[in-house]
Amino acid sequence: MSIQMAGSSPASANDKLIELSKSNENWVMPGKDYSSDNYSPLSEINRDTVKRLRPAWSFSTGILNGHEGAPLVVNGVMYVHTPYPNTTFALDLDDPQKILWEDKPKQNPAARAVACCDVVNRGLAYWPGDDKTPPLILKTQLDGHVVALNAKTGERVWDIENSDIKVGSTLTIAPYVVKDLVFVGSSGAELGVRGYATAYDVHTGEQKWRAYATGPDKDILLADDFNDANPHYGQKNLGLETWEGDAWKIGGGTNWGWYAYDPGTNLLYYGTGNPAPWNETMRPGDNKWTMSIMGRDVDTGKAKFAYQKTPHDEWDFAGVNVMMLSDQKDKDGKERKLLTHPDRNGIVYTLDRTNGSLVSADKMDDTVNVFTHVDLKKGVPVRDPEYATYMDHKGTDICPSAMGYHNQGHDSYDPERKAFMLGINHICMDWEPFMLPYRAGQFFVGATLNMYPGPKGDRQNSLGLGQIKSYNAITGKMNWEKMERFSVWGGTMTTKGGLVFYGTLDGFIKARNSDNGDLVWQFKLPSGVIGYPITYERAGVQYVAIMYGVGGWPGVGLVFDLQDPTAGLGAVGAFKNLAHYTQMGGGVMVFSIDGKGPYDNLALGEYTPEQKRADGTQ
């Protein structure tokens, strides 16, 4: 359900972006609109017609590493991003054989050495322009830079440094545009980076505010009424008091995931990541405000609320996952403005997004064992001590693993069915901590991990590592669930056609019936998928597009040819069979009914002397 505009008066550029997001011809931001629900009202592709889906056209990026996120589609142009070296392409949807422009930045290659889990990038942002500044494509680079490109020409408008790779701080996040601001997070908690979110003036790149996850309240930017609706969450001075000594200075809490925004509340929503190091013995306390859902005023950065999901995290359950907004009636029949967040810790949280009040907290799967349940009154998870981690002890069969039962995938919400479509990891682990010193720019983890399929998977053959599920946040029930060979890492998209689309690590794009999960269509792609699908309309035709290119955390063993099962922070062992099903190679594949598309016009593929001037060839 799209969020409402009542009572708000966003900037004119914001109005333009909202109008563009409502058009079926566009996909102008991660999540499609500010609700971040990855839902489309298009229905030409439906349960009856989906079996006729065929490739319409494709595009290779020429980059081998993992391709996360999704392209943007704005006014007849598709903007495609890549992992490092963070190339951006602009393609004409009426003739995508010709690249309108390309931006291939020169970066310090040292950034590759401090990237945690492959050199991925999660996408682009679009700003529609005004009388001062042309329309822009905003991008992040692995080396910590944020760049604004002229959307029509690809020329650089400004370039600023957000993160310092010398201390291990990189950028993999998709920027997020609201009003005349662009929001960018940070990466590097595995190297002891102190996390922050920053707002920049979209015209110039000037910093407007920066909010840290840890430290004094003035750095965290707490509003005067912070958590007034829920004082039991904690209020003032906790960014210092819940840490021992100066541990907060290297305490993690980076945010490299997804944003959502409600024009009615004027709040920006996102999650902060894990504390550093992973070894919990080295940082006593609740370690606020890591692992938290934040609601911040977009203009000032002041936090109205923060809800910490995993106090004193022991398992690397970084809380940066997708935030999806919906308006629904709660169990008492009261209409609520909700925020739903499937967390790495195996719990799906739903909050009242006006004040952060906890509405529900349900296990993503009944095999979650680190917590028995979440105490809704206190707002804290109740731990099972059998699955704790501590020095001189090897924890076994801990579910979820550090990858979480949900990770970076951008999921979707179907407002007709009131169902969240969740791509799930089904992975457990053994965990053995060790002590280590902090050294700037070096990995600061302090744990050795072995990962393997969860109880419903095939542990003997290292398969059954994923699930796809339909979840109702009000009843707390799963409508249906299906197992997958590997994790559903990239996320889902739902449509009015009664379909949920997603990609798989072994290289399929699939469509399932939204009501029961039955598989109704699939296509084998050139490489595995760690991004999410989008859909758009062009010249009366509905298209579905998806990026392919295996990699990311689950693909690090394949990408970097690693053999030690504990390498890649434990991912290599869990996904040791991935290379038997897919190989690297990145690009975009676009589908339509019967493959209808621009190249039905055979002249587009032909060259004649009369085309010289039009093509710009000599």
C-alpha positions in Angstrom: 0.0 0.0 0.0 1.5 3.4 -1.0 2.0 5.8 1.9 -0.2 8.9 2.0 0.8 12.5 1.4 -1.8 14.0 3.8 -0.5 16.9 5.8 2.8 17.1 4.0 4.3 19.7 1.7 7.6 18.3 0.4 9.9 20.3 -1.9 8.9 20.6 -5.5 11.7 18.2 -6.6 10.2 15.7 -4.2 6.8 16.1 -5.8 8.3 15.4 -9.1 10.0 12.2 -7.8 6.7 11.0 -6.2 4.9 11.6 -9.5 7.5 9.7 -11.4 7.4 6.8 -9.0 3.6 6.5 -9.5 4.1 6.0 -13.3 4.1 2.4 -14.5 6.8 3.5 -17.0 9.3 4.2 -14.3 11.3 2.6 -11.5 13.0 5.7 -10.0 14.4 4.5 -6.7 15.2 1.3 -4.8 11.9 -0.2 -3.8 10.0 1.7 -6.6 8.5 4.3 -4.3 9.0 5.8 -0.8 7.1 2.9 0.7 10.0 0.6 -0.4 7.4 -2.1 -1.1 8.8 -3.3 -4.5 5.1 -3.7 -5.7 3.8 -2.8 -9.2 0.2 -2.4 -10.2 1.1 -3.7 -13.7 -0.9 -6.9 -14.6 -0.3 -7.6 -18.3 2.1 -10.3 -17.0 -0.2 -12.4 -14.8 -0.8 -16.0 -13.9 -2.4 -16.7 -17.3 0.3 -15.0 -19.4 3.5 -15.5 -17.4 4.2 -18.9 -19.1 4.7 -16.9 -22.3 7.5 -14.7 -20.9 10.6 -14.7 -23.1 13.8 -12.6 -23.3 13.2 -9.3 -25.1 16.8 -8.0 -24.9 19.9 -8.2 -22.7 23.0 -6.2 -21.8 26.4 -7.3 -20.5 28.2 -5.0 -18.0 31.6 -6.7 -18.7 32.1 -7.0 -14.9 32.5 -10.3 -13.1 31.8 -9.6 -9.4 28.5 -9.8 -7.7 25.7 -7.5 -9.1 23.4 -6.5 -6.2 20.4 -4.2 -6.4 18.5 -3.3 -9.6 18.6 -0.8 -12.4 16.6 2.4 -12.4 14.2 3.2 -15.2 13.4 6.9 -15.8 11.6 8.4 -18.7 12.6 5.8 -21.3 16.2 5.4 -20.0 17.6 2.5 -18.0 20.5 3.3 -15.7 22.6 0.2 -14.9 25.3 0.1 -12.2 28.0 -2.4 -11.5 30.2 -3.6 -8.6 33.7 -2.2 -8.5 34.9 -0.4 -10.6 31.3 1.1 -10.2 30.6 1.7 -13.8 27.3 3.3 -14.7 25.6 2.9 -18.1 22.6 4.8 -19.5 20.6 2.8 -22.1 17.8 4.0 -24.4 14.9 1.6 -23.9 13.7 2.1 -27.5 17.1 1.0 -28.8 19.2 -0.5 -26.0 21.9 -1.7 -28.3 23.5 1.8 -28.1 25.0 3.0 -24.8 23.9 6.7 -24.3 26.7 7.3 -21.9 29.1 5.5 -19.6 30.8 6.6 -16.4 33.8 4.5 -15.4 35.5 6.1 -12.4 39.2 5.9 -11.6 39.4 4.6 -8.0 42.1 3.7 -5.5 42.3 -0.1 -6.0 43.2 -0.4 -2.3 39.5 -0.2 -1.7 39.1 -3.8 -2.8 41.3 -5.1 0.0 39.1 -3.6 2.7 35.7 -4.6 1.3 34.1 -7.1 3.6 32.1 -9.4 1.3 32.9 -8.9 -2.4 33.1 -5.5 -4.1 29.3 -5.1 -4.6 27.2 -2.0 -5.0 23.4 -1.9 -4.3 22.3 0.7 -6.8 21.7 4.3 -7.9 19.5 7.2 -7.0 17.7 9.7 -9.3 17.0 13.3 -8.6 14.6 15.1 -11.1 16.3 18.5 -11.3 15.2 22.1 -10.9 16.0 25.5 -12.3 19.5 25.4 -10.6 20.7 21.9 -11.3 19.9 19.4 -14.1 18.4 15.9 -13.4 21.1 13.8 -11.6 22.1 10.2 -11.2 23.7 9.7 -7.7 26.1 6.8 -7.1 28.5 5.5 -4.5 31.9 4.2 -5.1 33.8 1.5 -3.2 36.5 4.0 -2.4 34.1 6.0 -0.3 33.1 8.7 -2.8 29.6 9.9 -3.6 29.2 11.2 -7.1 26.5 13.2 -8.9 26.2 12.7 -12.7 24.2 14.7 -15.2 21.4 12.2 -16.0 21.3 13.2 -19.7 25.0 13.4 -20.5 26.8 11.4 -17.7 29.1 14.4 -17.0 30.2 14.7 -13.4 28.5 17.5 -11.5 30.1 17.0 -8.1 32.2 14.4 -6.3 32.8 14.2 -2.5 34.5 11.8 -0.1 32.1 10.2 2.4 34.3 7.4 3.8 38.0 6.8 4.4 39.3 3.5 3.1 42.5 3.9 5.2 40.4 2.9 8.2 38.4 0.3 6.3 35.3 2.5 5.5 33.9 1.8 2.1 30.6 2.4 0.3 28.3 -0.3 -1.1 24.9 1.3 -0.4 22.5 2.7 -2.9 22.0 6.5 -2.2 18.5 7.7 -1.4 17.0 11.0 -2.5 14.4 12.9 -0.5 13.5 16.5 -1.2 16.9 18.2 -2.1 18.9 15.8 0.0 20.7 12.6 -0.8 21.3 10.2 2.0 24.3 7.8 2.2 25.4 5.3 4.8 28.7 3.6 5.5 30.3 0.2 5.5 33.2 -1.4 7.3 32.0 -2.6 10.7 34.1 -5.7 10.2 37.1 -3.4 10.3 36.1 -1.5 13.4 34.5 1.5 11.6 32.2 3.7 13.6 29.0 3.9 11.5 27.1 7.0 10.4 24.5 8.2 8.0 24.9 11.5 6.2 22.7 13.9 4.3 24.2 16.0 1.4 22.8 18.9 -0.6 21.9 17.3 -3.9 22.9 20.5 -5.8 26.4 20.8 -4.4 27.3 17.8 -2.3 27.6 20.0 0.8 27.1 18.0 4.0 23.9 19.1 5.8 24.0 16.6 8.7 25.7 13.5 9.9 24.3 11.1 12.5 26.5 8.4 14.2 25.2 5.1 15.6 27.4 5.3 18.7 28.9 7.9 21.0 27.6 11.1 22.7 24.0 12.2 22.0 25.1 15.2 20.1 26.8 12.9 17.6 23.9 10.5 17.4 21.5 13.5 16.9 18.7 12.7 19.3 15.6 14.8 19.2 14.3 16.3 22.5 11.4 13.9 22.5 13.6 10.9 21.5 11.8 7.6 22.4 9.2 9.5 24.5 6.5 7.1 23.3 8.6 4.2 24.4 11.0 5.2 27.2 11.7 1.5 28.0 13.7 1.4 24.7 16.2 3.8 26.4 16.7 7.5 25.9 19.7 9.7 26.6 23.4 9.0 27.0 23.2 5.4 26.1 25.6 5.7 23.1 28.3 6.0 25.8 26.9 4.3 28.9 26.2 1.0 27.1 29.9 0.7 26.0 33.0 0.0 28.1 35.5 2.9 27.9 36.1 4.2 24.4 35.0 1.0 22.7 32.2 3.0 21.0 34.8 4.7 18.8 35.5 1.5 16.9 32.1 0.0 17.6 30.5 -0.6 14.2 26.9 0.2 13.6 27.4 1.0 10.0 24.4 1.2 7.7 24.8 -0.2 4.2 21.3 -1.4 3.6 18.0 0.2 2.5 15.9 3.3 3.3 12.2 4.1 3.3 10.6 7.5 3.8 7.1 8.7 4.8 6.2 12.2 3.7 3.4 12.3 6.3 5.8 11.9 9.2 8.8 13.4 7.4 10.9 10.6 8.9 13.6 8.6 7.2 13.8 4.9 8.2 16.9 2.7 8.2 18.7 0.1 10.2 22.1 0.3 11.9 24.5 -2.7 11.7 26.4 -5.0 14.0 28.8 -3.8 16.8 32.5 -4.4 16.4 34.2 -6.7 16.9 32.0 -9.8 16.5 33.6 -11.2 19.7 31.1 -10.1 22.4 33.6 -10.5 25.2 35.5 -7.5 24.0 32.6 -5.0 24.3 30.3 -5.5 27.4 27.0 -3.8 27.4 24.0 -3.3 25.1 26.2 -1.4 22.6 23.6 1.2 21.6 22.6 2.3 19.0 23.9 -0.5 16.9 21.4 -3.1 15.6 18.6 -0.5 15.7 15.7 0.7 13.6 16.1 4.5 13.3 13.4 7.0 12.5 15.0 10.4 11.7 13.6 13.8 10.6 15.0 14.2 7.1 15.6 17.9 7.4 17.5 17.9 10.7 18.7 14.3 11.1 17.2 14.3 14.6 16.2 10.8 15.7 12.6 10.6 16.9 13.0 7.0 17.9 15.4 4.1 17.9 14.4 0.5 18.6 17.3 -1.9 19.3 16.4 -5.4 18.0 19.5 -7.3 19.3 21.0 -5.7 22.4 24.7 -6.8 22.8 24.7 -8.7 19.6 26.7 -12.0 19.8 26.2 -13.3 16.3 26.8 -10.6 13.7 23.0 -10.0 13.1 23.6 -6.6 11.4 20.3 -4.9 11.4 20.5 -3.0 8.0 17.7 -5.0 6.2 14.9 -3.6 4.2 12.2 -1.3 5.7 8.7 -1.7 4.0 5.9 0.7 4.8 2.2 -0.2 4.8 -1.1 1.1 6.2 -3.0 -1.7 7.8 -5.5 -2.5 10.6 -3.9 -4.1 13.6 -5.3 -7.0 15.6 -7.7 -4.6 17.4 -9.0 -3.2 14.1 -7.1 0.1 14.5 -5.7 1.6 11.4 -1.9 1.9 11.8 1.0 3.3 9.9 3.4 0.4 9.9 7.0 -0.4 9.2 7.9 -4.0 8.6 11.5 -5.2 8.8 12.8 -8.8 8.4 15.9 -8.8 10.5 19.0 -10.9 10.3 18.4 -12.2 13.8 15.5 -14.4 12.4 12.7 -12.1 13.6 10.3 -10.1 11.4 9.5 -6.8 13.2 6.6 -4.5 12.6 6.6 -1.1 14.3 4.2 1.9 14.3 6.3 4.1 12.1 5.0 7.3 13.7 6.7 6.6 17.1 8.5 3.3 16.9 6.0 1.3 19.1 6.4 -2.4 18.6 3.4 -4.0 17.0 4.6 -7.6 16.3 7.8 -9.6 16.3 7.5 -13.1 14.8 10.0 -15.8 14.0 10.9 -16.0 10.4 11.1 -19.7 10.7 10.3 -22.1 13.5 14.0 -23.2 13.5 15.2 -19.9 15.0 16.9 -21.0 18.3 19.0 -18.1 19.6 15.7 -16.5 20.9 12.7 -18.2 22.4 10.5 -15.2 21.6 10.4 -11.4 21.8 8.9 -9.8 24.9 6.6 -7.3 23.2 6.1 -5.2 26.4 9.8 -4.8 27.1 10.7 -4.9 23.4 13.6 -7.3 23.9 14.4 -10.8 22.6 14.5 -13.6 25.2 17.8 -15.5 24.7 18.3 -19.2 24.8 21.6 -19.5 26.7 22.4 -22.8 25.0 23.2 -20.8 21.8 25.2 -17.9 23.4 28.7 -17.2 22.2 31.6 -16.6 24.7 35.3 -17.1 25.1 36.7 -20.6 25.5 33.5 -22.1 24.1 32.5 -23.3 20.6 28.9 -22.7 20.0 27.2 -25.3 17.8 24.1 -25.4 15.6 23.3 -21.8 16.2 20.3 -20.7 14.0 20.4 -18.3 12.3 24.0 -18.1 11.2 25.9 -14.7 10.9 24.3 -14.4 7.5 21.0 -14.2 9.2 17.8 -15.8 8.1 17.5 -12.6 6.1 20.2 -10.4 4.7 20.5 -7.6 2.2 17.7 -8.7 -0.2 15.1 -6.0 -0.9 11.8 -7.7 -0.4 8.2 -6.7 -1.3 4.7 -6.1 0.0 1.5 -7.1 -1.8 -1.3 -4.7 -0.6 -4.1 -6.8 -2.0 -3.1 -9.9 0.0 -1.5 -7.9 2.8 1.4 -10.2 2.4 5.2 -9.6 2.6 7.1 -11.8 0.2 10.4 -12.7 1.9 13.5 -14.2 0.5 15.2 -16.2 3.2 18.5 -17.8 4.2 18.2 -21.1 5.9 21.6 -21.4 7.3 23.0 -22.3 10.8 26.5 -22.2 12.2 29.2 -23.1 14.7 30.9 -20.1 16.3 34.3 -19.9 18.1 35.5 -16.5 19.3 39.1 -15.3 19.8 40.7 -12.1 21.1 42.5 -9.7 18.7 43.8 -6.1 18.8 42.3 -3.3 16.8 44.4 -2.0 13.9 43.0 0.7 11.6 42.2 -0.7 8.2 42.5 -4.3 9.1 39.7 -6.8 9.8 38.4 -6.7 13.4 36.2 -9.7 13.8 37.4 -12.1 16.4 35.4 -15.3 15.6 35.8 -18.4 13.4 32.6 -19.6 11.8 31.5 -22.8 10.1 28.1 -22.5 8.3 25.8 -25.1 6.9 22.1 -25.6 5.9 19.4 -25.2 8.6 17.4 -28.2 9.9 15.1 -28.2 7.0 17.9 -28.4 4.4 20.2 -31.2 3.2 23.2 -30.9 5.4 25.0 -33.9 4.0 25.1 -32.3 0.5 25.1 -28.6 1.6 21.9 -27.8 -0.2 18.5 -26.4 0.9 20.1 -23.2 2.1 17.1 -20.9 1.2 13.4 -20.3 1.4 10.7 -18.1 -0.2 7.8 -17.1 2.1 4.6 -15.1 2.2 4.1 -13.5 5.6 1.2 -11.7 7.3 2.4 -9.1 9.8 -0.9 -8.8 11.6 -1.7 -12.5 12.2 2.0 -13.4 12.4 1.4 -16.4 10.2 3.3 -17.6 7.1 0.7 -18.0 4.3 3.1 -20.4 2.5 6.8 -21.3 2.2 8.9 -23.1 -0.4 12.5 -24.4 -0.1 15.3 -23.3 -2.4 18.6 -25.0 -3.3 20.5 -21.8 -2.2 19.7 -18.6 -0.3 17.2 -16.2 -1.9 19.8 -13.5 -1.5 18.6 -10.7 -3.7 15.0 -10.1 -2.8 11.5 -10.2 -4.3 9.1 -8.1 -6.4 5.3 -8.5 -6.4 2.7 -7.4 -8.9 -1.0 -6.9 -9.3 -0.8 -9.9 -11.7 -0.8 -12.1 -8.7 2.9 -13.0 -9.0 6.0 -12.8 -6.9 9.3 -12.7 -8.9 12.8 -13.3 -7.6 16.2 -14.5 -8.6 18.2 -17.5 -7.3 21.9 -17.9 -6.6 22.1 -20.8 -9.0 20.9 -18.6 -11.8 17.1 -18.7 -12.2 14.6 -16.0 -12.3 11.3 -17.4 -11.0 7.7 -16.4 -10.8 5.4 -17.9 -8.2 1.6 -17.7 -7.6 1.3 -15.1 -4.8 -1.6 -17.0 -3.2 0.0 -20.4 -2.7 3.7 -20.2 -3.8 3.3 -22.6 -6.8 6.0 -22.1 -9.3 4.4 -20.9 -12.6 7.5 -19.8 -14.6 11.3 -19.9 -14.6 14.2 -19.0 -16.8 17.9 -19.9 -16.5 20.1 -16.9 -16.6 23.8 -16.7 -17.6 24.9 -16.3 -13.9 23.5 -16.4 -10.4 21.3 -13.6 -9.0 22.0 -11.5 -5.9 19.8 -8.5 -6.9 16.0 -8.1 -7.2 13.7 -7.8 -10.2 11.9 -4.7 -11.4 9.0 -4.2 -13.9 8.1 -1.3 -16.1 5.9 -0.4 -19.1 7.2 0.9 -22.4 5.1 1.5 -25.5 2.2 -0.5 -24.0 4.4 -3.5 -23.2 5.1 -4.7 -19.7 8.8 -5.8 -19.1 10.5 -7.6 -16.2 14.2 -6.9 -15.8 16.7 -8.4 -13.5 20.5 -8.1 -13.0 22.5 -11.3 -12.9 26.1 -11.8 -11.7 26.8 -14.2 -8.8 28.9 -13.0 -6.0 28.4 -11.1 -2.7 28.9 -12.7 0.6 27.5 -16.1 -0.4 29.6 -16.1 -3.6 33.0 -15.0 -2.1 34.4 -18.6 -2.4 33.5 -18.8 -6.1 34.6 -15.2 -6.9 37.9 -15.4 -5.1 38.5 -19.1 -5.5 38.6 -19.8 -1.8 38.7 -23.4 -0.4 38.9 -23.1 3.5 35.3 -23.6 4.7 35.8 -20.9 7.4 37.0 -18.4 4.8 34.8 -15.5 3.7 33.6 -15.1 7.3 32.2 -18.7 7.1 30.4 -18.4 3.7 32.8 -20.7 1.7 31.8 -23.9 3.6 28.0 -23.1 3.3 28.1 -22.4 -0.4 30.8 -24.9 -1.4 28.5 -26.4 -4.1 27.5 -23.1 -5.7 30.3 -23.4 -8.3 28.7 -26.6 -9.6 25.6 -24.6 -10.6 26.7 -21.2 -11.9 29.7 -19.1 -12.7 30.5 -15.4 -12.8 29.4 -12.8 -15.4 27.3 -9.7 -15.0 24.5 -8.1 -16.9 20.8 -7.4 -17.3 18.1 -9.6 -18.8 14.8 -8.1 -19.8 11.6 -10.2 -20.4 8.2 -9.6 -22.0 5.2 -11.6 -23.2 6.4 -13.6 -26.3 9.7 -11.6 -26.2 8.0 -8.5 -27.7 10.3 -5.6 -27.6 12.3 -2.9 -29.6 14.0 -5.5 -31.8 10.8 -6.6 -33.3 11.7 -3.7 -35.6 14.4 -5.6 -37.6 15.8 -2.3 -38.9 17.3 -1.7 -35.4 19.7 -4.5 -35.8 20.7 -3.6 -39.3 23.4 -1.2 -40.5 23.0 0.8 -43.7 25.0 3.8 -45.0 22.0 6.0 -44.3 22.4 5.3 -40.6 25.9 6.8 -40.4 24.9 10.2 -39.0 22.2 8.8 -36.7 24.6 6.3 -35.2 27.5 8.7 -34.9 29.7 6.3 -36.8 32.2 7.2 -39.5 
